């Protein structure tokens, strides 16, 4: 059955992670996502990191449910061809540095003349103004500048730390996908398209603000709270591994004291209220760590669950694959890829009961759908062959061996 975005066509010029992951989410929800790539190499992520038969794992997952067309945008005929494709589109996505799309002749103003109702999405690192606007950017740069690395700082040494997954790229992607659906809804109400601008820095600072920047929320009280109070490392060692647990409410704190057989914690004035437990976090965590070393992880999980205290084992990545909760949610699916072979992926997190889109189409080979896409917009066989001979378009790619 078609997904909730069935009938929406997205022309996607973005590369790397932030833009492609945003359009993958929309593709998972039924949109027809056309990935426009450059001749020869295509998206750099195709060859980045763990790969099989020349296709990387991250490309396989971030570009599923898309079709690939190869167009040389350095050639005027290629830009003309892109314009014809845009005329059939609802959404256009690019994540060039500010000013690049305009210099190429595919900026928002130029494409709006071709498609007045177009939702045009510009994703950048820092936005269009300011001293960093034209800097190159990757995920660690945003982690550093947004305060995320400082929030992750070692509690003993104060040394900032990076999160080891590309959080800024992914947060930007989620924000962009939601913004696209909001802009499409607004277009349905008003009949007008619009330009959606989004920077990775803006997305991450907005994400962090709610609890990571609480000490700066009240303007007249800047810096009153201790810097690490809400960035606790709630990982506790047990006899045979690690677990996480925490008690926010008074009921949970009482349950934790019962589970660990530490009734004296309930009489300690330092821990009498949620506010005092936050203020005395170092002493509280030290006592918890000492207590939790006494039993195995499974023994603690049973005791903590019995007292309704939030808890979970700290799983190794391989263990995530077989954990009963993951299995019960049917989150992980296996998909046969014509180039990369058998792949394991996480299905779309949101599930729609009336418009499910459960099929995961494999990420495309470079230029795999060039012929069919161009034929859909009216490019006849003679013109297509002339464009191919001139190097303006390319594909389908030759079949690669296993």
Buried (B, 14 or more C-beta within 10 A) or exposed (E): EEBBBEEBBBBBBBBBBBBBBBBBBBBBBBBBBBBBBBBEEBBEBBEBEEBBEBBBBBBBBBBBBBBBBBBBBEBEBBBEBBBEBBBBBBBBBBBBBBEBBEEBBBBBEBBBEBBEBBBBBBBBBBBEEEEBBBEEBBBBBBBEBBBBBBBBBEEEEEEBBBBEEBBBBBBBBBBBBEBBBEBBEBBEEEEEBBBBBBBBBBBBBEBBEEEBBEBBEEEEEEEEBEEBBBBBEEEBEBEEBBBEBBBEEBEBBBBBBBBBEBEEBBEBEBBBEBEBBBBBBEEBBEBBEEBBEEBEBBEBBEBBEEBEBBBEBBBEEEEEEEBEEBEEEEBBEEBEBBBBEEBEBEBBEEEBEEEBBEEBBBBBBBBBBBBEBBEBBEBEEEBBEBBBEEBBBBBBBEEEEE
